Amino acid sequence: MTNGSSSDRFFIGWDVGGWNCDRNKKSRDAIVILNSRLSNIGKPWRGNLRTVINESADTRAFLQKLFTLCASHYPDPTQVTLAIDTPLGFSDQFVALVTGYRHTEPLEHSGANPYLFRQTERYLFERGLRPLSAVKDMIGSQATKGMHVLAKFAPRTECCGIWSDGQLLTAIEAYPAACKSSRILLELAKRFATFGHEDKDDALTCALMAYLLGEKREILLAPDQNVPLGEGWIGLPNDAVQDKSL
């Protein structure tokens, strides 16, 4: 990725709505863009990104459209980090089941079911959090929308849970609900007033996660080496979860 000055780096949070969320008054796509000084670029935007995604031929065109939704100009950044609030993968066991009818056993309670939850989500269940499942919790539309954006604009896997286009855009999966227990995120969020809608507020949390990935990656919770690369990993500050085994 090209290294630029701090004024050329931007952080985008995307709270993901379904493919046809323009029909859903309660839940839609929301975008918040921050610069390296943690100032808003323009205003938060809420709507449906489907047309933007469809009409963008490449990564730069996609980012340009996102910026112009929030602001009146495109700053031509050298580096953009995007945090996306939706599952960005399915478990290896689920993929094996649907593509090759290969089953796994044993199947126990919901939070430990590898068809329903990826390893990153099962890890959070073990620590008292309750992430949603792309398979059983009616967020498959959002998940495929986020994964489609990765496939089209950031198809390279840098490492488990971090994707890029190899030049301009880096992406991570975010989970705003889990960030509510992170003092690191709460301190950053104190700079901002509420935006008046949960979608926009969640997009802000995602933008702050993008900032942490871009500027302070060492404080993010890293996946174990045995986490399947294709499943991805939910990015969280390392103070967002507690190890109950201690």
C-alpha positions as CSV (number, residue, x, y, z in Angstrom):
1,M,0.0,0.0,0.0
2,T,1.2,3.5,-0.8
3,N,2.4,5.5,2.2
4,G,1.1,9.0,2.3
5,S,1.0,11.9,4.8
6,S,-1.5,11.8,7.6
7,S,-3.6,14.4,5.7
8,D,-4.0,11.8,2.9
9,R,-5.4,9.0,5.1
10,F,-9.1,8.5,5.7
11,F,-11.2,6.1,7.7
12,I,-14.7,5.0,6.6
13,G,-17.2,3.2,8.7
14,W,-20.0,1.3,7.0
15,D,-23.0,0.0,8.8
16,V,-24.5,-2.5,6.3
17,G,-28.1,-2.7,5.2
18,G,-29.6,-5.4,3.0
19,W,-29.4,-5.4,-0.7
20,N,-32.9,-3.8,-0.9
21,C,-32.7,-1.8,2.3
22,D,-34.3,1.2,0.7
23,R,-37.6,-0.6,1.6
24,N,-36.5,-0.9,5.2
25,K,-37.1,2.3,7.2
26,K,-35.4,1.0,10.3
27,S,-32.1,-0.4,8.9
28,R,-30.2,0.9,5.9
29,D,-26.6,1.5,4.9
30,A,-24.9,4.2,6.8
31,I,-21.5,5.8,6.0
32,V,-19.3,8.0,8.3
33,I,-15.9,9.2,7.0
34,L,-13.1,10.5,9.3
35,N,-9.7,12.0,8.6
36,S,-6.5,11.3,10.4
37,R,-7.4,14.1,13.0
38,L,-10.7,12.3,13.7
39,S,-12.8,15.0,12.2
40,N,-15.9,14.2,10.2
41,I,-15.6,14.6,6.4
42,G,-18.9,16.2,5.5
43,K,-21.9,14.6,7.1
44,P,-22.9,11.0,7.8
45,W,-25.0,9.5,5.0
46,R,-27.8,6.9,5.2
47,G,-29.5,5.1,2.4
48,N,-28.9,2.2,0.1
49,L,-25.4,1.7,-1.5
50,R,-26.6,-0.9,-4.0
51,T,-26.5,1.5,-6.9
52,V,-23.1,2.9,-5.9
53,I,-21.7,-0.6,-5.7
54,N,-23.2,-1.5,-9.1
55,E,-22.0,1.6,-10.9
56,S,-18.4,1.6,-9.5
57,A,-16.0,0.1,-12.0
58,D,-13.0,-0.1,-9.7
59,T,-11.9,0.7,-6.1
60,R,-11.1,4.4,-6.7
61,A,-14.5,5.0,-8.3
62,F,-16.2,3.3,-5.4
63,L,-14.4,5.4,-2.8
64,Q,-15.0,8.6,-4.8
65,K,-18.7,7.9,-4.7
66,L,-18.6,7.2,-1.0
67,F,-16.9,10.5,-0.3
68,T,-19.3,12.5,-2.5
69,L,-22.3,11.0,-0.6
70,C,-21.0,12.6,2.6
71,A,-19.1,15.7,1.2
72,S,-19.0,17.9,-1.8
73,H,-15.5,16.9,-2.9
74,Y,-13.2,13.9,-3.3
75,P,-9.8,14.5,-1.5
76,D,-7.9,11.9,-3.7
77,P,-6.6,10.0,-0.7
78,T,-3.4,7.9,-0.7
79,Q,-4.8,5.5,1.9
80,V,-8.3,4.5,3.0
81,T,-9.3,2.1,5.7
82,L,-12.8,0.7,5.7
83,A,-14.5,-1.1,8.6
84,I,-17.6,-3.0,7.7
85,D,-20.4,-4.0,10.1
86,T,-21.5,-7.4,8.8
87,P,-20.1,-10.9,8.7
88,L,-17.5,-11.1,5.9
89,G,-17.3,-14.9,5.6
90,F,-18.9,-18.2,6.4
91,S,-17.5,-21.0,8.4
92,D,-15.4,-23.7,6.7
93,Q,-17.9,-26.3,8.0
94,F,-20.8,-24.5,6.5
95,V,-19.1,-24.0,3.1
96,A,-18.1,-27.7,3.1
97,L,-21.7,-28.7,3.9
98,V,-23.3,-26.5,1.1
99,T,-20.7,-27.2,-1.6
100,G,-19.9,-30.8,-1.0
101,Y,-22.4,-32.3,1.5
102,R,-19.5,-32.9,3.9
103,H,-20.9,-32.9,7.5
104,T,-19.2,-32.3,10.8
105,E,-19.9,-33.6,14.3
106,P,-20.7,-33.2,17.1
107,L,-23.3,-30.4,17.0
108,E,-24.1,-28.9,20.4
109,H,-25.6,-25.7,21.6
110,S,-26.2,-22.8,19.2
111,G,-23.2,-20.7,20.1
112,A,-20.9,-23.6,19.5
113,N,-22.5,-24.8,16.2
114,P,-19.8,-24.5,13.4
115,Y,-22.5,-24.4,10.7
116,L,-24.0,-21.3,12.3
117,F,-21.0,-19.5,13.6
118,R,-17.4,-19.0,12.4
119,Q,-14.5,-19.5,14.8
120,T,-14.3,-15.7,15.4
121,E,-17.9,-15.7,16.6
122,R,-17.6,-18.9,18.7
123,Y,-14.6,-17.2,20.3
124,L,-16.8,-14.3,21.3
125,F,-19.6,-16.6,22.6
126,E,-17.1,-18.2,24.9
127,R,-16.4,-14.7,26.4
128,G,-20.0,-13.7,27.0
129,L,-20.8,-11.9,23.8
130,R,-23.6,-12.9,21.4
131,P,-22.7,-12.1,17.8
132,L,-25.3,-12.6,15.1
133,S,-25.1,-15.5,12.6
134,A,-25.2,-14.8,8.9
135,V,-26.9,-18.2,8.6
136,K,-29.7,-18.1,11.2
137,D,-30.2,-14.4,12.1
138,M,-31.6,-13.0,8.8
139,I,-28.4,-11.0,8.0
140,G,-27.4,-13.1,5.0
141,S,-28.3,-10.2,2.7
142,Q,-26.0,-7.8,4.5
143,A,-23.2,-10.5,4.7
144,T,-23.3,-11.1,0.9
145,K,-23.4,-7.4,0.3
146,G,-20.2,-6.8,2.3
147,M,-18.5,-9.8,0.8
148,H,-19.5,-8.6,-2.7
149,V,-17.8,-5.3,-2.0
150,L,-14.6,-7.1,-0.8
151,A,-14.6,-9.3,-3.9
152,K,-15.0,-6.4,-6.2
153,F,-12.9,-3.7,-4.5
154,A,-10.6,-5.3,-2.0
155,P,-10.1,-8.9,-3.1
156,R,-6.7,-9.6,-1.6
157,T,-6.4,-11.2,1.8
158,E,-3.5,-9.5,3.6
159,C,-3.9,-11.8,6.6
160,C,-6.8,-13.3,8.5
161,G,-9.5,-10.6,8.8
162,I,-7.8,-7.9,6.8
163,W,-8.4,-7.4,3.1
164,S,-7.1,-4.9,0.5
165,D,-6.8,-4.0,-3.1
166,G,-3.0,-4.0,-2.7
167,Q,-2.8,-0.2,-3.2
168,L,-5.4,2.2,-1.9
169,L,-8.0,0.4,0.2
170,T,-7.7,-1.8,3.4
171,A,-10.8,-3.4,4.9
172,I,-11.7,-5.0,8.2
173,E,-14.9,-6.5,9.8
174,A,-16.3,-4.5,12.7
175,Y,-18.8,-5.3,15.4
176,P,-20.1,-2.1,17.1
177,A,-22.1,-3.9,19.8
178,A,-19.0,-5.5,21.3
179,C,-17.2,-2.2,21.2
180,K,-19.5,-0.8,23.9
181,S,-17.3,-2.5,26.5
182,S,-14.1,-1.1,25.1
183,R,-12.6,1.9,27.0
184,I,-10.4,2.5,24.0
185,L,-13.4,3.0,21.7
186,L,-15.4,4.9,24.3
187,E,-12.6,7.5,24.8
188,L,-12.4,8.1,21.1
189,A,-16.2,8.3,20.8
190,K,-16.4,11.1,23.4
191,R,-15.2,13.5,20.6
192,F,-18.6,13.1,18.8
193,A,-22.2,13.8,19.5
194,T,-24.8,11.2,18.6
195,F,-25.9,11.4,15.0
196,G,-29.5,10.7,15.9
197,H,-29.9,7.3,14.3
198,E,-28.5,3.9,15.3
199,D,-27.2,3.2,11.8
200,K,-25.2,6.3,11.7
201,D,-23.9,5.9,15.3
202,D,-22.8,2.3,14.4
203,A,-21.1,3.6,11.3
204,L,-19.1,6.0,13.5
205,T,-18.0,3.2,15.7
206,C,-16.9,1.3,12.5
207,A,-15.0,4.4,11.4
208,L,-13.2,4.5,14.7
209,M,-12.3,0.9,14.3
210,A,-10.9,1.7,10.9
211,Y,-8.8,4.4,12.5
212,L,-7.5,1.9,15.1
213,L,-6.6,-0.5,12.3
214,G,-4.8,2.2,10.3
215,E,-3.0,3.9,13.2
216,K,-2.8,1.6,16.1
217,R,-3.1,-1.9,14.8
218,E,-1.1,-3.4,17.7
219,I,-4.0,-2.8,20.1
220,L,-6.5,-4.9,18.1
221,L,-7.3,-8.4,19.1
222,A,-5.4,-10.8,16.8
223,P,-6.7,-14.1,15.6
224,D,-5.1,-17.4,16.6
225,Q,-3.0,-19.0,14.0
226,N,-5.5,-21.8,13.6
227,V,-8.4,-19.5,12.5
228,P,-9.2,-20.4,8.9
229,L,-8.1,-17.7,6.5
230,G,-11.3,-17.8,4.5
231,E,-13.6,-17.3,7.6
232,G,-12.1,-13.9,8.4
233,W,-11.9,-12.3,11.9
234,I,-13.9,-9.7,13.7
235,G,-11.7,-6.7,14.5
236,L,-12.0,-5.5,18.1
237,P,-9.8,-3.6,20.5
238,N,-8.1,-6.0,22.9
239,D,-10.0,-4.6,25.9
240,A,-13.5,-5.4,24.4
241,V,-13.5,-9.0,25.6
242,Q,-12.5,-10.8,28.7
243,D,-11.0,-14.2,28.9
244,K,-13.3,-16.1,31.3
245,S,-10.7,-18.9,31.7
246,L,-8.5,-16.6,33.8
